[in-house]
Amino acid sequence: MVNIRNLDPSASPLDYYGSELRRLREEAGLGQAQLGSILYCTASLVGQIETAKKVPTRQFSERLDAALMTGGVFTRLVGLVLKSQLPTWFQAYAELEARATYISTYQSQLVYGLLQTTEYARAVLSVENPGRLDEMVAARMERQRILGREHPPVLCVVLDEAVLYREIGGVEVMRNQLGHVLGFLDHPWIQVQILPFEVGQHSAMMGSFTLLRFDEDPDVFYAESYDSGHMTANPQVIRERTVGYARLQASALSLEDSAALIKRVTEERYGHQSGPEVA
């Protein structure tokens, strides 16, 4: 039976997307099954998106625009929908991250979100978000689109060596993730350095943090606790953390040595193929 639940378009980006999908589908004289056939999906999926019970993907939105000849309405709207799926406390940071000119981050536990593969992100997010995993992964991948812009931000990443050894999602996921990080080695606006164990104590012993720099607005410092994020533009904090980050970069391995370490760990720890050995 077709779900005819009415949505309040002003309730959320997801509700607005669903209400517009239904309106334009009906204007085109198409049933849910007919549209689903055109989009290579089920009528049930169309109905779930129309009633805001399921979050649309970017691929679905692109196909929808082509099918209904909307001029890109849903492709533009899906970005807002996916951002709205981020934790409420994280959304303000994501907005600033998308506007930043320079992003400098130190990560002690995980690969930075902008450099995560889909499988790695899924493994990370499954720990706390099993009921909304698809939506959360899609939202994280949406964040990464800023790296493909015509004028992307400069991204400087320092990863603690522990990140390379913390097996997230299994051997294959880690092998692919570290290979993905290595793929940025020749990227003009992205640099990844490893802070080796041998450094000992360092200027980020309190944990991961990120500095955002803008062309016109004040710099912002960001750090996370268990279920919240803390941001500040306090000049003294920015001054201290900027110096601290410069010390981290100076203590970290060079870009070339960092890449060599990532390759070695990949080969030694994750290089073997899963499954039975072939005689």
KAQUIQUI-V972456 format. One record per pair of residues at least 6 apart in sequence whose C-alpha atoms are under 6 Angstrom apart, sorted by the first residue. I is the first residue (numbers start at 1). J is the second residue. D is the distance in Angstrom with one decimal. If there is no record, write none. Layout:
I/J/D, I/J/D
This chain:
9/15/5.2, 9/16/4.1, 13/81/5.1, 14/52/5.9, 14/81/5.3, 15/52/5.5, 18/49/5.6, 18/50/3.9, 18/51/5.8, 18/52/5.7, 22/50/5.9, 32/43/4.9, 33/43/4.3, 36/42/5.1, 36/43/5.1, 48/54/5.4, 61/74/5.2, 61/75/5.1, 62/75/5.5, 65/72/5.4, 82/139/4.8, 83/139/5.8, 89/228/5.8, 100/212/5.8, 100/213/5.6, 100/214/5.0, 101/153/4.6, 101/213/5.7, 101/214/5.0, 102/153/5.3, 102/154/4.7, 102/212/5.9, 102/213/5.0, 103/155/4.8, 103/211/5.9, 103/212/4.9, 104/156/4.7, 104/210/5.7, 104/211/5.1, 105/157/5.1, 105/209/5.8, 105/210/4.2, 106/158/4.7, 106/159/5.9, 106/208/5.3, 106/209/5.6, 107/159/5.0, 107/208/4.7, 108/160/4.9, 108/208/5.5, 109/163/5.3, 110/163/5.3, 114/144/5.0, 117/177/5.9, 122/137/5.9, 123/169/5.1, 146/152/5.9, 154/189/4.8, 155/190/4.8, 156/190/6.0, 156/191/5.1, 157/192/4.8, 158/192/5.9, 158/193/4.8, 158/194/5.6, 159/194/4.9, 159/195/6.0, 160/194/5.7, 160/195/4.8, 161/194/5.8, 161/195/5.6, 161/196/5.1, 171/270/5.3, 175/266/6.0, 175/270/5.5, 193/253/5.9, 193/255/5.6, 193/258/5.4, 194/252/5.6, 194/253/5.6, 194/258/5.3, 195/252/4.3, 203/244/5.3, 209/222/5.8, 209/223/4.7, 210/221/5.9, 210/222/5.2, 211/220/5.8, 211/221/4.7, 212/219/5.6, 212/220/5.1, 213/219/4.6, 219/233/5.9, 220/232/5.6, 220/233/4.7, 221/231/5.5, 221/232/5.4, 222/230/5.6, 222/231/4.5, 223/229/5.9, 223/230/5.4, 224/230/6.0
